[in-house]
Amino acid sequence: MGILNVTPDSFSDGGRFADQDAAIRRAEEMIAEGAAIVDVGGESTRPGSARVDEQIEIDRTAPVIEAIASRFDIPISIDTSKASVAEAAMIAGAEIVNDISGLRFDGRMAEVAAKYRAGLVLMHSRGEFENMHSQPPVDDILLDVEQDLRRAIGSATAAGVSLGSIVLDPGIGFGKSVGQNLELIAKLDKIIDTFAGHPLLVGVSRKSFIGKLLGSVPADRRLSGSIAAAVVALVKGARILRVHDVKETVDAVRVTNAIIDQS
């Protein structure tokens, strides 16, 4: 899953693809590099970011989604926690809703996903939008992730979303300590065993815990650490890797899979 942020303030590439032509060129580039899904986001979820008015978010994302859908035969996801934005994205040509709140922020989100028979990514996070990165770490992160994902699945299916449409995301970097992020990646197989039948999406690309592990390096110097974490996630059973650096990650995945095939 290639990340396409059409925002002015995302933590690692803010403003680079806010222009529609630049966004379409980036989508084309990611597809050529091997992306299987393009994930379009119009509201930054970096620490300290503020909520964006829903119409602004729609104006940022819907035209880009429509342009990509008209040019390329690839699934498009909308990275949003607002039902109105998700619905506008579905109308524009998106097929997947990627909700960082796990259906906590907008009660209509599951209804929109069910209405359009969309794929639905449910991510674990805690707190409200403004403070979800500053939540104190819980004592047992695996238990907290499992309990919240069960809640989210229940909310989704109650609204009519089919179980086969649901993908789960443990929410690396959202209100977790460095150690808890590492624990979640190391124990992804346990989460997968708990939720058999639901593919697991993992987003580690350029996350702050990688910067801290590498000596407080900025986002644009976290490629090697991002690749290492992505490869471990793959080996542990992740089915979708959400990344900024598509070509480098695809190359790493190909080599990893070639080795695994010989085991």
Secondary structure, DSSP 8 states (H G I E B T S, - for coil): -EEEE-SS--TTTTTTT-SHHHHHHHHHHHHHHT-S-EEEESS--STT-----HHHHHHHHHHHHHHHHHH--S-EEEE-S-HHHHHHHHHHT--EEEETTTTSS-TTHHHHHHHTT-EEEEE---S-GGGTTS----S-HHHHHHHHHHHHHHHHHHTT--GGGEEEE--TTSS--HHHHHHHHHTHHHHHHHTTTS-BEE--TT-HHHHHHTTS--GGG-HHHHHHHHHHHHHTT-SEE-BS-HHHHHHHHHHHHHHHHT-
